[in-house]
Amino acid sequence: MQQTPRATPTTDEVPDPALAFPFLGGRPCLNFVATLGKRHTVRIERLPSPDALARWITEAGLLPCPPEGFRVTDDDLAEARVLREAMYGLLTAAMRGRRPEAADLGAVNEAAAHADLVPRLAPADDEPGGLCLSWHADHPVRAALSTVARDAMLLAGGPLVARVKECEGPDCSLLFLDDSQARRRRWCSMDRCGNLAKVAGYRTRRHPARRAGQA
């Protein structure tokens, strides 16, 4: 059954703050995996609809200026979620030195085999002599997902996978590329889980009896 395409969200639509996309991973593939939050507790699905996927593709910079008629279908959304979970399985296996599941490897390879986004240069309208870069594809959604899948393959199969970590926040499951000089980064962000950990540590030090009672 053919799915009815849905339009890209308008600027008047304000998404639920809880579903805001965290771009903290340092790689497109890690940011895409983060569209499912709190994997180890009460999961947060940040791609509940085709509109949300369209918004992620735009905000991630894959299609910052979507072409006219850009649409995301329910089938696109289903494919994206399958790819996301396959990428998570592939990346977590690689970062822990384990063999990935065949299904995960197959799904990522299949997505990466689709045509990638194609760059196109055109004269800039607002800058004499300037050039404007845009991205095009016959199937923009599938091409954007192919770009993300290829990024996951390059990361999982390269030396940088040794720097991929999972946030140590007890309620967080975000993966990030530790690009700090000492390679001692522990949190997805100090503004998020890092500050929460500091506050929790401060309260524990001030109330040791409370800590003993919770043990």
ZATIGU-344191 format. One record per residue (C-alpha): residue in one letter; residue number from 0; x, y, z. Coordinates in steps of 0.1 Angstrom, whole numbers, padded with zeros to 4 digits. Example, Ala and Ser with C-alpha at 12.3 -4.5 7.8 and 13.67 -1.06 7.14 Angstrom:
residues 2
   residu   num      c1      c2      c3
        a     0    0123   -0045    0078
        s     1    0137   -0011    0071
***
This chain:
residues 215
   residu   num      c1      c2      c3
        m     0    0000    0000    0000
        q     1    0014    0033   -0010
        q     2    0019    0058    0018
        t     3    0007    0094    0016
        p     4    0036    0118    0018
        r     5    0035    0144    0045
        a     6    0048    0180    0042
        t     7    0079    0193    0060
        p     8    0069    0210    0093
        t     9    0062    0247    0090
        t    10    0081    0272    0111
        d    11    0050    0278    0131
        e    12    0051    0243    0145
        v    13    0069    0240    0179
        p    14    0080    0205    0187
        d    15    0078    0190    0222
        p    16    0110    0202    0240
        a    17    0115    0166    0252
        l    18    0118    0156    0215
        a    19    0144    0182    0206
        f    20    0173    0166    0188
        p    21    0206    0165    0206
        f    22    0235    0171    0182
        l    23    0263    0161    0206
        g    24    0278    0130    0191
        g    25    0304    0147    0169
        r    26    0294    0126    0139
        p    27    0262    0124    0118
        c    28    0257    0087    0125
        l    29    0260    0092    0163
        n    30    0235    0121    0162
        f    31    0211    0100    0143
        v    32    0214    0072    0168
        a    33    0205    0098    0194
        t    34    0170    0102    0180
        l    35    0161    0074    0204
        g    36    0168    0087    0238
        k    37    0172    0070    0272
        r    38    0176    0035    0257
        h    39    0183    0019    0291
        t    40    0153    0034    0310
        v    41    0120    0049    0296
        r    42    0128    0054    0259
        i    43    0122    0087    0242
        e    44    0113    0084    0205
        r    45    0124    0116    0189
        l    46    0112    0104    0155
        p    47    0075    0098    0162
        s    48    0063    0110    0127
        p    49    0075    0116    0092
        d    50    0075    0153    0100
        a    51    0100    0147    0128
        l    52    0123    0128    0104
        a    53    0121    0157    0079
        r    54    0130    0181    0106
        w    55    0160    0160    0117
        i    56    0174    0158    0081
        t    57    0171    0195    0079
        e    58    0185    0204    0113
        a    59    0214    0179    0109
        g    60    0225    0199    0079
        l    61    0221    0171    0054
        l    62    0195    0191    0035
        p    63    0196    0226    0051
        c    64    0175    0239    0022
        p    65    0152    0210    0012
        p    66    0143    0210   -0025
        e    67    0108    0220   -0035
        g    68    0084    0192   -0029
        f    69    0105    0175   -0003
        r    70    0084    0149    0015
        v    71    0089    0121    0040
        t    72    0065    0091    0040
        d    73    0056    0066    0066
        d    74    0077    0041    0047
        d    75    0107    0064    0049
        l    76    0102    0067    0086
        a    77    0100    0029    0090
        e    78    0132    0025    0070
        a    79    0150    0052    0091
        r    80    0141    0036    0124
        v    81    0153    0002    0112
        l    82    0186    0018    0100
        r    83    0190    0037    0133
        e    84    0188    0006    0154
        a    85    0211   -0013    0130
        m    86    0236    0015    0133
        y    87    0234    0015    0171
        g    88    0240   -0023    0171
        l    89    0269   -0020    0147
        l    90    0286    0009    0165
        t    91    0282   -0005    0200
        a    92    0296   -0038    0189
        a    93    0325   -0021    0172
        m    94    0333    0001    0202
        r    95    0333   -0029    0225
        g    96    0353   -0052    0201
        r    97    0325   -0076    0194
        r    98    0313   -0090    0161
        p    99    0281   -0072    0150
        e   100    0249   -0090    0143
        a   101    0245   -0100    0107
        a   102    0211   -0083    0104
        d   103    0226   -0050    0117
        l   104    0255   -0052    0093
        g   105    0232   -0061    0064
        a   106    0209   -0032    0071
        v   107    0237   -0006    0072
        n   108    0253   -0020    0041
        e   109    0220   -0019    0022
        a   110    0213    0017    0032
        a   111    0248    0028    0023
        a   112    0244    0012   -0012
        h   113    0218    0038   -0022
        a   114    0228    0069   -0041
        d   115    0243    0095   -0019
        l   116    0234    0132   -0019
        v   117    0249    0151   -0049
        p   118    0264    0186   -0044
        r   119    0254    0213   -0069
        l   120    0269    0247   -0073
        a   121    0250    0277   -0085
        p   122    0255    0315   -0086
        a   123    0245    0331   -0053
        d   124    0216    0355   -0056
        d   125    0227    0378   -0028
        e   126    0265    0379   -0035
        p   127    0279    0390   -0069
        g   128    0305    0365   -0080
        g   129    0296    0342   -0051
        l   130    0285    0306   -0053
        c   131    0258    0287   -0035
        l   132    0262    0250   -0026
        s   133    0231    0228   -0024
        w   134    0224    0190   -0022
        h   135    0202    0170   -0045
        a   136    0190    0135   -0051
        d   137    0162    0117   -0069
        h   138    0151    0103   -0035
        p   139    0163    0129   -0009
        v   140    0153    0110    0022
        r   141    0169    0077    0011
        a   142    0200    0096    0000
        a   143    0202    0114    0033
        l   144    0200    0081    0051
        s   145    0227    0067    0028
        t   146    0250    0095    0039
        v   147    0244    0087    0075
        a   148    0249    0050    0070
        r   149    0282    0056    0052
        d   150    0293    0077    0081
        a   151    0286    0048    0104
        m   152    0305    0024    0083
        l   153    0336    0047    0082
        l   154    0334    0052    0119
        a   155    0329    0015    0129
        g   156    0355    0003    0105
        g   157    0382    0029    0113
        p   158    0405    0038    0142
        l   159    0382    0065    0156
        v   160    0358    0039    0168
        a   161    0381    0035    0198
        r   162    0371    0070    0208
        v   163    0333    0064    0208
        k   164    0319    0063    0243
        e   165    0285    0062    0259
        c   166    0275    0090    0283
        e   167    0279    0080    0319
        g   168    0247    0097    0329
        p   169    0225    0071    0346
        d   170    0195    0080    0325
        c   171    0214    0088    0293
        s   172    0224    0065    0265
        l   173    0239    0090    0240
        l   174    0270    0079    0221
        f   175    0297    0105    0214
        l   176    0331    0108    0198
        d   177    0356    0118    0225
        d   178    0378    0144    0208
        s   179    0391    0158    0240
        q   180    0429    0161    0243
        a   181    0432    0137    0273
        r   182    0404    0113    0261
        r   183    0387    0116    0295
        r   184    0354    0129    0285
        r   185    0326    0112    0304
        w   186    0294    0131    0295
        c   187    0275    0138    0263
        s   188    0276    0174    0274
        m   189    0286    0193    0306
        d   190    0254    0214    0301
        r   191    0233    0182    0303
        c   192    0245    0152    0321
        g   193    0278    0167    0334
        n   194    0260    0193    0355
        l   195    0234    0168    0367
        a   196    0263    0146    0379
        k   197    0279    0176    0397
        v   198    0247    0185    0415
        a   199    0241    0148    0425
        g   200    0277    0145    0438
        y   201    0274    0178    0458
        r   202    0241    0166    0474
        t   203    0256    0133    0483
        r   204    0286    0149    0499
        r   205    0264    0172    0519
        h   206    0240    0145    0530
        p   207    0260    0113    0535
        a   208    0233    0097    0556
        r   209    0209    0101    0527
        r   210    0234    0082    0506
        a   211    0236    0054    0531
        g   212    0198    0051    0533
        q   213    0196    0047    0496
        a   214    0222    0021    0493
***
